[in-house]
């Protein structure tokens, strides 16, 4: 019987017991054409592997024997053992240096003292045309083990705006599942955990800093854990809760700015462009990230524009805070409709007595403002409440603003408050018909009153009799 000629491998001469590395021999090449002078195809029965593919389950430390029984195989064919994509043996020549591997004369592959990383697919292959092969599966249950966490220690201090990839590599069988979390905080995405061996952040900021925990699990023994701490370098970032601080003479004033920076920033204060000279009158305090400039018994000359200046090796940032004796901007509280009227209410903070209020309102889409002066009442401490009624309003949409004055001057206008006036009279719908409606009612007739009169007389007679 004639079969296709096998793809021949040009073999070098190898002494018995000597290892030969095909991969590093420039003269070792596949040659699928017949050698010169041997144009006739090989005749005879085709090569056969009589062993069937099997699944082998082994415990760590055991020896495993993977069979591959051959028939009709002579020196014209090359037999290989392959693990995954790694060639272990080509005929008797060991390609992968591992002292635990051995190829027996009957082509059985022996693996001594197996471990989890030995799990996978093992293929016995004959270089025929077509290729003849079988595959075994080896399962060696082993607990997870983390072998690498990236980035390396030298690359864990990153500049704001750069990209970051966290990588956690683990071995074990079955293949471990990798889960990321962050110590004492959620992940930057807001999630508690994120699954996957790698996570990429395209542009990092200070919210990406922290210690990340990599957990590998596969149901065998305890999970494996690894940690990595990421530092993000960035110029100071400043936040102020109040850009205008309202105070008064004789009161303690406090200016606050919250600073985040890596490396830590040096924070100083300036007033009207000049450095603040700290003293018992002006003190600087720090509460975690919040820097506080405290002014005891504020004087008139203390009012002005203060600058919070934060500086580190990456950059410098500033924020301005105005310290003033003016009343605060009025804060709107409530409004309610009472018939044709609208009652509005605000709250103002002032450390000096309020002298006057100016209220302005107008109907929307008109240019004409109506100006009124609400009554000034004593405040509770430094808080003053304004309650004012806008009378005889026609239906429509309105906006209203308020400002106040103390000895230091006028505050800024409040944010416009919008309301809708819907009622047309003070008491809602009329409860009784008008005179016109009464005149349109049909007049009572004598016939209508007779039954009532008879019933009344009968009742009186009964009372007299009793």
C-alpha positions, 0 to 999 in steps of 0.5 A: 500500500502506498501512502503520502511521503512523511515530512522528513526531518534532517537529523544530525548525528548524536552520540548515545546519552548526548543531548542535542538542541535542535532549536540552536542548530542552524543546520537543523531544518524541516525539509518536506521534499525528498532527498536528492536521489530518493524521489520514490514515496515511502511505502508501507503501512502508515504510522499509528498511535494505539493509545487513546487520549486520557485525563490524569488526576494526580496529587502534588508530589506524585509521579505520572506516566503518560503513555503513547504506544506507536506502530509502524514508526521507523527512523523516517519519522520524528516523534515529539512530546509537547506540553501546551506550546512547549516542546519537551522531547524530539525523539530521544532528545530533550528540548525542555530542560527539566530533570523531572522529565523522562522519555521511556523506550516505549515512548511513555512520558514520565513526570516526577513529583508533579506540581500545579504548573504541570497541569495542562495538555500533553500531546504525543505527535508523529511528523507524518502527512497527515500529522498523527497525534493524541493528547492527554490532560493532566490535572494536578490540583494546587492552591493559588500562588501569586508570582508577580505583582506589577508595577515594580517597586521603582514605578509605584510613584507616578505623576498625575495624568499618567496611565497606570496598569495593575497586574497580578499573576498567579499560578495554581490549578484550577486557574485562579480567579483574580480580584482587586480591592483597595484597603479601607476604600472602594476602588476608584470606580466606586466598586468594592472589588474589580475582577481581572488579572489586570486593571488599567487607569488611563489618567490617574489623580490623587483619588487613585493613590492607596494600597491595592490588594490582589486576591487569587482563589481557585477553591483549593486551600486558602486564597493567596494575597498580594499588595501594592501601594501606589503614590500619585505626585501632583501639585497642590489642590486647594478647596475653600468652603467659604470664599467670603467670611463675614465677621465683626470687630471684636469677634474671632475670625477663622479662614479655612482652606483644605489642601491635598498634595503629594509630596506634602505642601507648605502652606502660607498666608498673605493679606492684600498681597503681603505675607501675614506675620503670625503672632498671638493675634493671628495664628496658623493651625492645621487639622489634617488637610485643613489649614486655619488662619485664626484672628482673635478679636478682629479689628477693622484693619484685619478686613481684606483679601487673604490668600492661601498659598500651597507649594510643593516640588510639583507646583504652587496653587492659591485661593483667595478668601475675603474677610469682611464686616459686611452682612452675608448674602441673604439665604432664601428660606421659604415662600408661601402664597396667601390669596393675592399675596406672597410671603417670602423669608430670608436669613442673613448673618451679620456681626453688626446690627442691620440698618436697612433692607432693600427688596426688589421684585418683578414679573418675569419678562418685564424690566420694571422692578418694584422696590420695597423696604422690609421691616428691620427686626432684632436678630438672634445673635448674629443671625437676622431673619427677614419676613416680608409680604408682597401684596396684591399680585396678579397671576404670573411668574415672579423673581425677587432679590434682597440685600442688607446694610450694616455699618460696613456697607451693603451686602451683595444681592441674594440669588434671585428666588422665583415663584408663581402667583396663581390666586386672583382674590384673597379668599379663594372662590366666593362662597355665596352667589352674587346679587345677579345670580340671586336675581336669576333664581325663580321666585317662590310661589304661595303653593310652595309655602302652603305645605310648610305652613300646615306642618308648622301649625300642626306642630304648634297645636301638639305643643299647646295640647301637651 
